[in-house]
Amino acid sequence: MASRTCMGVLAIFALIFVIFSPSVRAQAPAPAPTSDGTSIDQGIAYTLMLVALVLTYLIHPLDASSSFGFF
């Protein structure tokens, strides 16, 4: 009879362990990255392209043979 009671208690503990074991191991999903670096790289690229465009339009009249004024 003690063996049967011991097996019943062991079965209950095993059932509780099986039920709660997955929730103990479960982890919350990782938060999405706020900036992965590509947006920073893209901003730098746009800034450099804008600087190159402005310099091109400022230097080009000085290099041209015609009498072109800035304004």
PQR file with spaces between the fields and no chain letter, atoms N, CA, C, O and H, PARSE charges and radii, in Angstrom:
ATOM       1  N    MET     1       0.835   -1.191    0.000 -0.4000 1.5000
ATOM       2  CA   MET     1       0.000    0.000    0.000 -0.0000 2.0000
ATOM       3  C    MET     1       0.874    1.246    0.000  0.5500 1.7000
ATOM       4  O    MET     1       0.544    2.222   -0.675 -0.5500 1.4000
ATOM       5  N    ALA     2       1.975    1.240    0.737 -0.4000 1.5000
ATOM       6  CA   ALA     2       2.874    2.385    0.764 -0.0000 2.0000
ATOM       7  C    ALA     2       3.515    2.585   -0.594  0.5500 1.7000
ATOM       8  O    ALA     2       3.776    3.710   -1.021 -0.5500 1.4000
ATOM       9  H    ALA     2       2.242    0.447    1.285  0.4000 1.0000
ATOM      10  N    SER     3       3.764    1.465   -1.267 -0.4000 1.5000
ATOM      11  CA   SER     3       4.348    1.552   -2.603 -0.0000 2.0000
ATOM      12  C    SER     3       3.370    2.208   -3.575  0.5500 1.7000
ATOM      13  O    SER     3       3.768    2.998   -4.431 -0.5500 1.4000
ATOM      14  H    SER     3       3.552    0.551   -0.920  0.4000 1.0000
ATOM      15  N    ARG     4       2.084    1.871   -3.433 -0.4000 1.5000
ATOM      16  CA   ARG     4       1.055    2.438   -4.305 -0.0000 2.0000
ATOM      17  C    ARG     4       0.884    3.936   -4.030  0.5500 1.7000
ATOM      18  O    ARG     4       0.725    4.712   -4.972 -0.5500 1.4000
ATOM      19  H    ARG     4       1.760    1.230   -2.738  0.4000 1.0000
ATOM      20  N    THR     5       0.912    4.352   -2.776 -0.4000 1.5000
ATOM      21  CA   THR     5       0.799    5.763   -2.410 -0.0000 2.0000
ATOM      22  C    THR     5       2.019    6.537   -2.911  0.5500 1.7000
ATOM      23  O    THR     5       1.897    7.655   -3.413 -0.5500 1.4000
ATOM      24  H    THR     5       1.041    3.722   -2.011  0.4000 1.0000
ATOM      25  N    CYS     6       3.168    5.938   -2.770 -0.4000 1.5000
ATOM      26  CA   CYS     6       4.401    6.581   -3.247 -0.0000 2.0000
ATOM      27  C    CYS     6       4.346    6.779   -4.759  0.5500 1.7000
ATOM      28  O    CYS     6       4.765    7.822   -5.262 -0.5500 1.4000
ATOM      29  H    CYS     6       3.267    5.030   -2.362  0.4000 1.0000
ATOM      30  N    MET     7       3.833    5.786   -5.488 -0.4000 1.5000
ATOM      31  CA   MET     7       3.718    5.895   -6.947 -0.0000 2.0000
ATOM      32  C    MET     7       2.701    6.969   -7.346  0.5500 1.7000
ATOM      33  O    MET     7       2.888    7.670   -8.340 -0.5500 1.4000
ATOM      34  H    MET     7       3.493    4.939   -5.080  0.4000 1.0000
ATOM      35  N    GLY     8       1.620    7.093   -6.560 -0.4000 1.5000
ATOM      36  CA   GLY     8       0.609    8.116   -6.824 -0.0000 2.0000
ATOM      37  C    GLY     8       1.171    9.520   -6.629  0.5500 1.7000
ATOM      38  O    GLY     8       0.933   10.411   -7.445 -0.5500 1.4000
ATOM      39  H    GLY     8       1.467    6.523   -5.752  0.4000 1.0000
ATOM      40  N    VAL     9       1.919    9.712   -5.539 -0.4000 1.5000
ATOM      41  CA   VAL     9       2.547   11.008   -5.266 -0.0000 2.0000
ATOM      42  C    VAL     9       3.580   11.319   -6.336  0.5500 1.7000
ATOM      43  O    VAL     9       3.681   12.456   -6.799 -0.5500 1.4000
ATOM      44  H    VAL     9       2.111    8.989   -4.876  0.4000 1.0000
ATOM      45  N    LEU    10       4.346   10.309   -6.729 -0.4000 1.5000
ATOM      46  CA   LEU    10       5.336   10.493   -7.787 -0.0000 2.0000
ATOM      47  C    LEU    10       4.668   10.845   -9.117  0.5500 1.7000
ATOM      48  O    LEU    10       5.179   11.673   -9.871 -0.5500 1.4000
ATOM      49  H    LEU    10       4.263    9.386   -6.353  0.4000 1.0000
ATOM      50  N    ALA    11       3.531   10.217   -9.402 -0.4000 1.5000
ATOM      51  CA   ALA    11       2.797   10.517  -10.629 -0.0000 2.0000
ATOM      52  C    ALA    11       2.261   11.957  -10.623  0.5500 1.7000
ATOM      53  O    ALA    11       2.287   12.644  -11.645 -0.5500 1.4000
ATOM      54  H    ALA    11       3.116    9.545   -8.789  0.4000 1.0000
ATOM      55  N    ILE    12       1.784   12.395   -9.471 -0.4000 1.5000
ATOM      56  CA   ILE    12       1.276   13.769   -9.364 -0.0000 2.0000
ATOM      57  C    ILE    12       2.412   14.774   -9.555  0.5500 1.7000
ATOM      58  O    ILE    12       2.253   15.765  -10.268 -0.5500 1.4000
ATOM      59  H    ILE    12       1.763   11.837   -8.641  0.4000 1.0000
ATOM      60  N    PHE    13       3.556   14.519   -8.919 -0.4000 1.5000
ATOM      61  CA   PHE    13       4.707   15.408   -9.110 -0.0000 2.0000
ATOM      62  C    PHE    13       5.182   15.410  -10.565  0.5500 1.7000
ATOM      63  O    PHE    13       5.548   16.454  -11.103 -0.5500 1.4000
ATOM      64  H    PHE    13       3.686   13.714   -8.340  0.4000 1.0000
ATOM      65  N    ALA    14       5.173   14.240  -11.191 -0.4000 1.5000
ATOM      66  CA   ALA    14       5.577   14.161  -12.602 -0.0000 2.0000
ATOM      67  C    ALA    14       4.604   14.946  -13.482  0.5500 1.7000
ATOM      68  O    ALA    14       5.023   15.636  -14.412 -0.5500 1.4000
ATOM      69  H    ALA    14       4.875   13.391  -10.754  0.4000 1.0000
ATOM      70  N    LEU    15       3.303   14.842  -13.188 -0.4000 1.5000
ATOM      71  CA   LEU    15       2.297   15.573  -13.961 -0.0000 2.0000
ATOM      72  C    LEU    15       2.463   17.083  -13.792  0.5500 1.7000
ATOM      73  O    LEU    15       2.379   17.840  -14.759 -0.5500 1.4000
ATOM      74  H    LEU    15       2.962   14.282  -12.432  0.4000 1.0000
ATOM      75  N    ILE    16       2.698   17.507  -12.560 -0.4000 1.5000
ATOM      76  CA   ILE    16       2.914   18.944  -12.314 -0.0000 2.0000
ATOM      77  C    ILE    16       4.180   19.417  -13.022  0.5500 1.7000
ATOM      78  O    ILE    16       4.213   20.506  -13.594 -0.5500 1.4000
ATOM      79  H    ILE    16       2.766   16.893  -11.774  0.4000 1.0000
ATOM      80  N    PHE    17       5.216   18.589  -12.978 -0.4000 1.5000
ATOM      81  CA   PHE    17       6.465   18.942  -13.646 -0.0000 2.0000
ATOM      82  C    PHE    17       6.273   19.059  -15.157  0.5500 1.7000
ATOM      83  O    PHE    17       6.808   19.975  -15.782 -0.5500 1.4000
ATOM      84  H    PHE    17       5.189   17.703  -12.513  0.4000 1.0000
ATOM      85  N    VAL    18       5.518   18.143  -15.741 -0.4000 1.5000
ATOM      86  CA   VAL    18       5.279   18.165  -17.190 -0.0000 2.0000
ATOM      87  C    VAL    18       4.439   19.383  -17.584  0.5500 1.7000
ATOM      88  O    VAL    18       4.656   19.974  -18.642 -0.5500 1.4000
ATOM      89  H    VAL    18       5.083   17.399  -15.233  0.4000 1.0000
ATOM      90  N    ILE    19       3.498   19.750  -16.744 -0.4000 1.5000
ATOM      91  CA   ILE    19       2.627   20.891  -17.065 -0.0000 2.0000
ATOM      92  C    ILE    19       3.389   22.204  -16.974  0.5500 1.7000
ATOM      93  O    ILE    19       3.263   23.052  -17.857 -0.5500 1.4000
ATOM      94  H    ILE    19       3.322   19.270  -15.884  0.4000 1.0000
ATOM      95  N    PHE    20       4.181   22.385  -15.917 -0.4000 1.5000
ATOM      96  CA   PHE    20       4.838   23.667  -15.691 -0.0000 2.0000
ATOM      97  C    PHE    20       6.240   23.767  -16.287  0.5500 1.7000
ATOM      98  O    PHE    20       6.802   24.861  -16.336 -0.5500 1.4000
ATOM      99  H    PHE    20       4.284   21.696  -15.200  0.4000 1.0000
ATOM     100  N    SER    21       6.800   22.696  -16.726 -0.4000 1.5000
ATOM     101  CA   SER    21       8.152   22.711  -17.276 -0.0000 2.0000
ATOM     102  C    SER    21       8.275   23.573  -18.540  0.5500 1.7000
ATOM     103  O    SER    21       9.229   24.348  -18.624 -0.5500 1.4000
ATOM     104  H    SER    21       6.344   21.807  -16.686  0.4000 1.0000
ATOM     105  N    PRO    22       7.381   23.490  -19.518 -0.5600 1.5000
ATOM     106  CA   PRO    22       7.533   24.337  -20.711  0.2800 2.0000
ATOM     107  C    PRO    22       7.431   25.827  -20.404  0.5500 1.7000
ATOM     108  O    PRO    22       8.106   26.633  -21.045 -0.5500 1.4000
ATOM     109  N    SER    23       6.601   26.204  -19.437 -0.4000 1.5000
ATOM     110  CA   SER    23       6.460   27.625  -19.130 -0.0000 2.0000
ATOM     111  C    SER    23       7.691   28.176  -18.428  0.5500 1.7000
ATOM     112  O    SER    23       7.967   29.373  -18.512 -0.5500 1.4000
ATOM     113  H    SER    23       6.054   25.550  -18.917  0.4000 1.0000
ATOM     114  N    VAL    24       8.430   27.322  -17.737 -0.4000 1.5000
ATOM     115  CA   VAL    24       9.653   27.764  -17.075 -0.0000 2.0000
ATOM     116  C    VAL    24      10.731   28.039  -18.107  0.5500 1.7000
ATOM     117  O    VAL    24      11.479   29.008  -17.973 -0.5500 1.4000
ATOM     118  H    VAL    24       8.205   26.350  -17.668  0.4000 1.0000
ATOM     119  N    ARG    25      10.824   27.202  -19.136 -0.4000 1.5000
ATOM     120  CA   ARG    25      11.845   27.365  -20.165 -0.0000 2.0000
ATOM     121  C    ARG    25      11.488   28.431  -21.192  0.5500 1.7000
ATOM     122  O    ARG    25      12.366   28.914  -21.906 -0.5500 1.4000
ATOM     123  H    ARG    25      10.216   26.415  -19.245  0.4000 1.0000
ATOM     124  N    ALA    26      10.224   28.802  -21.277 -0.4000 1.5000
ATOM     125  CA   ALA    26       9.802   29.770  -22.289 -0.0000 2.0000
ATOM     126  C    ALA    26      10.415   31.134  -22.009  0.5500 1.7000
ATOM     127  O    ALA    26      10.493   31.577  -20.864 -0.5500 1.4000
ATOM     128  H    ALA    26       9.511   28.409  -20.696  0.4000 1.0000
ATOM     129  N    GLN    27      10.845   31.785  -23.075 -0.4000 1.5000
ATOM     130  CA   GLN    27      11.427   33.110  -22.946 -0.0000 2.0000
ATOM     131  C    GLN    27      10.601   34.090  -23.764  0.5500 1.7000
ATOM     132  O    GLN    27       9.973   33.718  -24.756 -0.5500 1.4000
ATOM     133  H    GLN    27      10.782   31.425  -24.006  0.4000 1.0000
ATOM     134  N    ALA    28      10.610   35.313  -23.346 -0.4000 1.5000
ATOM     135  CA   ALA    28       9.913   36.350  -24.091 -0.0000 2.0000
ATOM     136  C    ALA    28      10.676   36.614  -25.377  0.5500 1.7000
ATOM     137  O    ALA    28      11.903   36.515  -25.403 -0.5500 1.4000
ATOM     138  H    ALA    28      11.119   35.615  -22.540  0.4000 1.0000
ATOM     139  N    PRO    29       9.962   36.950  -26.442 -0.5600 1.5000
ATOM     140  CA   PRO    29      10.662   37.232  -27.696  0.2800 2.0000
ATOM     141  C    PRO    29      11.542   38.473  -27.563  0.5500 1.7000
ATOM     142  O    PRO    29      11.227   39.411  -26.830 -0.5500 1.4000
ATOM     143  N    ALA    30      12.626   38.445  -28.277 -0.4000 1.5000
ATOM     144  CA   ALA    30      13.559   39.574  -28.221 -0.0000 2.0000
ATOM     145  C    ALA    30      12.921   40.803  -28.854  0.5500 1.7000
ATOM     146  O    ALA    30      12.226   40.682  -29.862 -0.5500 1.4000
ATOM     147  H    ALA    30      12.882   37.683  -28.872  0.4000 1.0000
ATOM     148  N    PRO    31      13.141   41.969  -28.288 -0.5600 1.5000
ATOM     149  CA   PRO    31      12.569   43.182  -28.891  0.2800 2.0000
ATOM     150  C    PRO    31      13.235   43.474  -30.234  0.5500 1.7000
ATOM     151  O    PRO    31      14.402   43.152  -30.456 -0.5500 1.4000
ATOM     152  N    ALA    32      12.473   44.079  -31.101 -0.4000 1.5000
ATOM     153  CA   ALA    32      13.000   44.430  -32.414 -0.0000 2.0000
ATOM     154  C    ALA    32      14.065   45.515  -32.264  0.5500 1.7000
ATOM     155  O    ALA    32      13.927   46.404  -31.424 -0.5500 1.4000
ATOM     156  H    ALA    32      11.525   44.340  -30.921  0.4000 1.0000
ATOM     157  N    PRO    33      15.113   45.449  -33.062 -0.5600 1.5000
ATOM     158  CA   PRO    33      16.152   46.474  -32.953  0.2800 2.0000
ATOM     159  C    PRO    33      15.614   47.834  -33.391  0.5500 1.7000
ATOM     160  O    PRO    33      14.887   47.945  -34.378 -0.5500 1.4000
ATOM     161  N    THR    34      15.983   48.852  -32.644 -0.4000 1.5000
ATOM     162  CA   THR    34      15.506   50.186  -32.986 -0.0000 2.0000
ATOM     163  C    THR    34      16.272   50.749  -34.174  0.5500 1.7000
ATOM     164  O    THR    34      15.709   51.500  -34.971 -0.5500 1.4000
ATOM     165  H    THR    34      16.574   48.763  -31.842  0.4000 1.0000
ATOM     166  N    SER    35      17.526   50.404  -34.302 -0.4000 1.5000
ATOM     167  CA   SER    35      18.331   50.849  -35.433 -0.0000 2.0000
ATOM     168  C    SER    35      19.367   49.780  -35.735  0.5500 1.7000
ATOM     169  O    SER    35      20.181   49.433  -34.879 -0.5500 1.4000
ATOM     170  H    SER    35      17.983   49.794  -33.654  0.4000 1.0000
ATOM     171  N    ASP    36      19.332   49.263  -36.947 -0.4000 1.5000
ATOM     172  CA   ASP    36      20.282   48.224  -37.290 -0.0000 2.0000
ATOM     173  C    ASP    36      21.488   48.787  -38.029  0.5500 1.7000
ATOM     174  O    ASP    36      22.320   48.023  -38.518 -0.5500 1.4000
ATOM     175  H    ASP    36      18.671   49.545  -37.641  0.4000 1.0000
ATOM     176  N    GLY    37      21.596   50.084  -38.118 -0.4000 1.5000
ATOM     177  CA   GLY    37      22.757   50.702  -38.735 -0.0000 2.0000
ATOM     178  C    GLY    37      22.541   51.084  -40.182  0.5500 1.7000
ATOM     179  O    GLY    37      23.229   51.967  -40.695 -0.5500 1.4000
ATOM     180  H    GLY    37      20.920   50.705  -37.721  0.4000 1.0000
ATOM     181  N    THR    38      21.594   50.436  -40.857 -0.4000 1.5000
ATOM     182  CA   THR    38      21.393   50.763  -42.266 -0.0000 2.0000
ATOM     183  C    THR    38      20.788   52.150  -42.439  0.5500 1.7000
ATOM     184  O    THR    38      21.097   52.837  -43.413 -0.5500 1.4000
ATOM     185  H    THR    38      21.035   49.719  -40.441  0.4000 1.0000
ATOM     186  N    SER    39      19.940   52.568  -41.523 -0.4000 1.5000
ATOM     187  CA   SER    39      19.354   53.897  -41.644 -0.0000 2.0000
ATOM     188  C    SER    39      20.415   54.975  -41.409  0.5500 1.7000
ATOM     189  O    SER    39      20.366   56.037  -42.031 -0.5500 1.4000
ATOM     190  H    SER    39      19.689   52.010  -40.732  0.4000 1.0000
ATOM     191  N    ILE    40      21.365   54.713  -40.525 -0.4000 1.5000
ATOM     192  CA   ILE    40      22.456   55.666  -40.293 -0.0000 2.0000
ATOM     193  C    ILE    40      23.348   55.740  -41.527  0.5500 1.7000
ATOM     194  O    ILE    40      23.741   56.826  -41.954 -0.5500 1.4000
ATOM     195  H    ILE    40      21.405   53.850  -40.020  0.4000 1.0000
ATOM     196  N    ASP    41      23.665   54.575  -42.098 -0.4000 1.5000
ATOM     197  CA   ASP    41      24.482   54.551  -43.313 -0.0000 2.0000
ATOM     198  C    ASP    41      23.779   55.262  -44.464  0.5500 1.7000
ATOM     199  O    ASP    41      24.421   55.970  -45.240 -0.5500 1.4000
ATOM     200  H    ASP    41      23.346   53.693  -41.751  0.4000 1.0000
ATOM     201  N    GLN    42      22.485   55.082  -44.576 -0.4000 1.5000
ATOM     202  CA   GLN    42      21.734   55.723  -45.647 -0.0000 2.0000
ATOM     203  C    GLN    42      21.705   57.243  -45.450  0.5500 1.7000
ATOM     204  O    GLN    42      21.798   57.990  -46.423 -0.5500 1.4000
ATOM     205  H    GLN    42      21.964   54.507  -43.945  0.4000 1.0000
ATOM     206  N    GLY    43      21.579   57.697  -44.226 -0.4000 1.5000
ATOM     207  CA   GLY    43      21.606   59.132  -43.957 -0.0000 2.0000
ATOM     208  C    GLY    43      22.945   59.747  -44.311  0.5500 1.7000
ATOM     209  O    GLY    43      23.000   60.838  -44.879 -0.5500 1.4000
ATOM     210  H    GLY    43      21.503   57.090  -43.436  0.4000 1.0000
ATOM     211  N    ILE    44      24.028   59.053  -43.978 -0.4000 1.5000
ATOM     212  CA   ILE    44      25.367   59.546  -44.325 -0.0000 2.0000
ATOM     213  C    ILE    44      25.535   59.586  -45.841  0.5500 1.7000
ATOM     214  O    ILE    44      26.105   60.535  -46.380 -0.5500 1.4000
ATOM     215  H    ILE    44      23.983   58.168  -43.517  0.4000 1.0000
ATOM     216  N    ALA    45      25.039   58.555  -46.529 -0.4000 1.5000
ATOM     217  CA   ALA    45      25.148   58.520  -47.997 -0.0000 2.0000
ATOM     218  C    ALA    45      24.380   59.667  -48.630  0.5500 1.7000
ATOM     219  O    ALA    45      24.885   60.307  -49.553 -0.5500 1.4000
ATOM     220  H    ALA    45      24.576   57.784  -46.091  0.4000 1.0000
ATOM     221  N    TYR    46      23.166   59.943  -48.156 -0.4000 1.5000
ATOM     222  CA   TYR    46      22.392   61.061  -48.702 -0.0000 2.0000
ATOM     223  C    TYR    46      23.091   62.395  -48.450  0.5500 1.7000
ATOM     224  O    TYR    46      23.095   63.266  -49.320 -0.5500 1.4000
ATOM     225  H    TYR    46      22.755   59.424  -47.406  0.4000 1.0000
ATOM     226  N    THR    47      23.675   62.559  -47.276 -0.4000 1.5000
ATOM     227  CA   THR    47      24.385   63.798  -46.971 -0.0000 2.0000
ATOM     228  C    THR    47      25.589   63.981  -47.884  0.5500 1.7000
ATOM     229  O    THR    47      25.830   65.078  -48.390 -0.5500 1.4000
ATOM     230  H    THR    47      23.672   61.851  -46.569  0.4000 1.0000
ATOM     231  N    LEU    48      26.345   62.909  -48.094 -0.4000 1.5000
ATOM     232  CA   LEU    48      27.507   63.006  -48.979 -0.0000 2.0000
ATOM     233  C    LEU    48      27.095   63.282  -50.420  0.5500 1.7000
ATOM     234  O    LEU    48      27.774   64.028  -51.126 -0.5500 1.4000
ATOM     235  H    LEU    48      26.150   62.019  -47.683  0.4000 1.0000
ATOM     236  N    MET    49      25.986   62.685  -50.865 -0.4000 1.5000
ATOM     237  CA   MET    49      25.513   62.968  -52.226 -0.0000 2.0000
ATOM     238  C    MET    49      25.069   64.415  -52.362  0.5500 1.7000
ATOM     239  O    MET    49      25.307   65.036  -53.398 -0.5500 1.4000
ATOM     240  H    MET    49      25.434   62.078  -50.292  0.4000 1.0000
ATOM     241  N    LEU    50      24.435   64.954  -51.350 -0.4000 1.5000
ATOM     242  CA   LEU    50      24.009   66.358  -51.388 -0.0000 2.0000
ATOM     243  C    LEU    50      25.216   67.284  -51.415  0.5500 1.7000
ATOM     244  O    LEU    50      25.218   68.272  -52.150 -0.5500 1.4000
ATOM     245  H    LEU    50      24.242   64.449  -50.509  0.4000 1.0000
ATOM     246  N    VAL    51      26.244   66.980  -50.625 -0.4000 1.5000
ATOM     247  CA   VAL    51      27.472   67.786  -50.640 -0.0000 2.0000
ATOM     248  C    VAL    51      28.134   67.719  -52.007  0.5500 1.7000
ATOM     249  O    VAL    51      28.601   68.737  -52.517 -0.5500 1.4000
ATOM     250  H    VAL    51      26.242   66.178  -50.028  0.4000 1.0000
ATOM     251  N    ALA    52      28.179   66.530  -52.609 -0.4000 1.5000
ATOM     252  CA   ALA    52      28.773   66.387  -53.934 -0.0000 2.0000
ATOM     253  C    ALA    52      27.984   67.161  -54.975  0.5500 1.7000
ATOM     254  O    ALA    52      28.573   67.760  -55.875 -0.5500 1.4000
ATOM     255  H    ALA    52      27.800   65.703  -52.195  0.4000 1.0000
ATOM     256  N    LEU    53      26.663   67.158  -54.868 -0.4000 1.5000
ATOM     257  CA   LEU    53      25.829   67.905  -55.810 -0.0000 2.0000
ATOM     258  C    LEU    53      26.050   69.412  -55.675  0.5500 1.7000
ATOM     259  O    LEU    53      26.183   70.113  -56.678 -0.5500 1.4000
ATOM     260  H    LEU    53      26.185   66.672  -54.137  0.4000 1.0000
ATOM     261  N    VAL    54      26.087   69.904  -54.452 -0.4000 1.5000
ATOM     262  CA   VAL    54      26.311   71.341  -54.229 -0.0000 2.0000
ATOM     263  C    VAL    54      27.693   71.745  -54.725  0.5500 1.7000
ATOM     264  O    VAL    54      27.836   72.778  -55.379 -0.5500 1.4000
ATOM     265  H    VAL    54      25.979   69.335  -53.637  0.4000 1.0000
ATOM     266  N    LEU    55      28.709   70.946  -54.421 -0.4000 1.5000
ATOM     267  CA   LEU    55      30.055   71.270  -54.888 -0.0000 2.0000
ATOM     268  C    LEU    55      30.142   71.232  -56.406  0.5500 1.7000
ATOM     269  O    LEU    55      30.845   72.047  -57.004 -0.5500 1.4000
ATOM     270  H    LEU    55      28.592   70.107  -53.890  0.4000 1.0000
ATOM     271  N    THR    56      29.445   70.303  -57.032 -0.4000 1.5000
ATOM     272  CA   THR    56      29.451   70.230  -58.493 -0.0000 2.0000
ATOM     273  C    THR    56      28.868   71.495  -59.094  0.5500 1.7000
ATOM     274  O    THR    56      29.439   72.050  -60.033 -0.5500 1.4000
ATOM     275  H    THR    56      28.874   69.641  -56.546  0.4000 1.0000
ATOM     276  N    TYR    57      27.746   71.961  -58.574 -0.4000 1.5000
ATOM     277  CA   TYR    57      27.122   73.157  -59.124 -0.0000 2.0000
ATOM     278  C    TYR    57      27.888   74.431  -58.763  0.5500 1.7000
ATOM     279  O    TYR    57      27.770   75.426  -59.479 -0.5500 1.4000
ATOM     280  H    TYR    57      27.282   71.511  -57.811  0.4000 1.0000
ATOM     281  N    LEU    58      28.658   74.435  -57.693 -0.4000 1.5000
ATOM     282  CA   LEU    58      29.456   75.608  -57.352 -0.0000 2.0000
ATOM     283  C    LEU    58      30.766   75.651  -58.148  0.5500 1.7000
ATOM     284  O    LEU    58      31.218   76.729  -58.535 -0.5500 1.4000
ATOM     285  H    LEU    58      28.753   73.626  -57.112  0.4000 1.0000
ATOM     286  N    ILE    59      31.367   74.507  -58.388 -0.4000 1.5000
ATOM     287  CA   ILE    59      32.653   74.461  -59.077 -0.0000 2.0000
ATOM     288  C    ILE    59      32.474   74.527  -60.594  0.5500 1.7000
ATOM     289  O    ILE    59      33.328   75.078  -61.288 -0.5500 1.4000
ATOM     290  H    ILE    59      31.000   73.631  -58.074  0.4000 1.0000
ATOM     291  N    HIS    60      31.386   73.978  -61.114 -0.4000 1.5000
ATOM     292  CA   HIS    60      31.191   73.915  -62.556 -0.0000 2.0000
ATOM     293  C    HIS    60      31.224   75.296  -63.238  0.5500 1.7000
ATOM     294  O    HIS    60      31.871   75.416  -64.278 -0.5500 1.4000
ATOM     295  H    HIS    60      30.692   73.530  -60.550  0.4000 1.0000
ATOM     296  N    PRO    61      30.571   76.330  -62.719 -0.5600 1.5000
ATOM     297  CA   PRO    61      30.650   77.642  -63.391  0.2800 2.0000
ATOM     298  C    PRO    61      32.081   78.202  -63.415  0.5500 1.7000
ATOM     299  O    PRO    61      32.441   78.907  -64.358 -0.5500 1.4000
ATOM     300  N    LEU    62      32.896   77.907  -62.408 -0.4000 1.5000
ATOM     301  CA   LEU    62      34.259   78.387  -62.396 -0.0000 2.0000
ATOM     302  C    LEU    62      35.099   77.676  -63.450  0.5500 1.7000
ATOM     303  O    LEU    62      36.084   78.224  -63.946 -0.5500 1.4000
ATOM     304  H    LEU    62      32.603   77.335  -61.641  0.4000 1.0000
ATOM     305  N    ASP    63      34.710   76.473  -63.782 -0.4000 1.5000
ATOM     306  CA   ASP    63      35.467   75.658  -64.730 -0.0000 2.0000
ATOM     307  C    ASP    63      34.972   75.874  -66.177  0.5500 1.7000
ATOM     308  O    ASP    63      35.698   75.575  -67.125 -0.5500 1.4000
ATOM     309  H    ASP    63      33.910   76.028  -63.379  0.4000 1.0000
ATOM     310  N    ALA    64      33.781   76.374  -66.344 -0.4000 1.5000
ATOM     311  CA   ALA    64      33.221   76.551  -67.687 -0.0000 2.0000
ATOM     312  C    ALA    64      33.879   77.744  -68.375  0.5500 1.7000
ATOM     313  O    ALA    64      34.360   78.670  -67.722 -0.5500 1.4000
ATOM     314  H    ALA    64      33.191   76.617  -65.574  0.4000 1.0000
ATOM     315  N    SER    65      33.891   77.700  -69.707 -0.4000 1.5000
ATOM     316  CA   SER    65      34.529   78.765  -70.477 -0.0000 2.0000
ATOM     317  C    SER    65      33.625   79.962  -70.692  0.5500 1.7000
ATOM     318  O    SER    65      34.104   81.043  -71.035 -0.5500 1.4000
ATOM     319  H    SER    65      33.501   76.948  -70.238  0.4000 1.0000
ATOM     320  N    SER    66      32.321   79.790  -70.497 -0.4000 1.5000
ATOM     321  CA   SER    66      31.383   80.903  -70.709 -0.0000 2.0000
ATOM     322  C    SER    66      31.363   81.811  -69.486  0.5500 1.7000
ATOM     323  O    SER    66      31.807   81.421  -68.406 -0.5500 1.4000
ATOM     324  H    SER    66      31.932   78.912  -70.218  0.4000 1.0000
ATOM     325  N    SER    67      30.858   82.991  -69.657 -0.4000 1.5000
ATOM     326  CA   SER    67      30.753   83.924  -68.535 -0.0000 2.0000
ATOM     327  C    SER    67      29.414   83.700  -67.834  0.5500 1.7000
ATOM     328  O    SER    67      28.441   84.412  -68.082 -0.5500 1.4000
ATOM     329  H    SER    67      30.497   83.308  -70.534  0.4000 1.0000
ATOM     330  N    PHE    68      29.385   82.715  -66.970 -0.4000 1.5000
ATOM     331  CA   PHE    68      28.174   82.345  -66.245 -0.0000 2.0000
ATOM     332  C    PHE    68      28.308   82.824  -64.810  0.5500 1.7000
ATOM     333  O    PHE    68      29.312   82.541  -64.156 -0.5500 1.4000
ATOM     334  H    PHE    68      30.175   82.136  -66.769  0.4000 1.0000
ATOM     335  N    GLY    69      27.305   83.549  -64.308 -0.4000 1.5000
ATOM     336  CA   GLY    69      27.327   84.029  -62.925 -0.0000 2.0000
ATOM     337  C    GLY    69      26.620   83.066  -62.001  0.5500 1.7000
ATOM     338  O    GLY    69      25.818   82.245  -62.445 -0.5500 1.4000
ATOM     339  H    GLY    69      26.489   83.778  -64.839  0.4000 1.0000
ATOM     340  N    PHE    70      26.909   83.162  -60.737 -0.4000 1.5000
ATOM     341  CA   PHE    70      26.271   82.279  -59.769 -0.0000 2.0000
ATOM     342  C    PHE    70      24.783   82.564  -59.666  0.5500 1.7000
ATOM     343  O    PHE    70      23.979   81.635  -59.596 -0.5500 1.4000
ATOM     344  H    PHE    70      27.561   83.830  -60.376  0.4000 1.0000
ATOM     345  N    PHE    71      24.402   83.850  -59.655 -0.4000 1.5000
ATOM     346  CA   PHE    71      22.986   84.184  -59.453 -0.0000 2.0000
ATOM     347  C    PHE    71      22.494   85.039  -60.570  0.5500 1.7000
ATOM     348  O    PHE    71      21.326   85.426  -60.583 -0.5500 1.4000
ATOM     349  H    PHE    71      25.055   84.605  -59.711  0.4000 1.0000
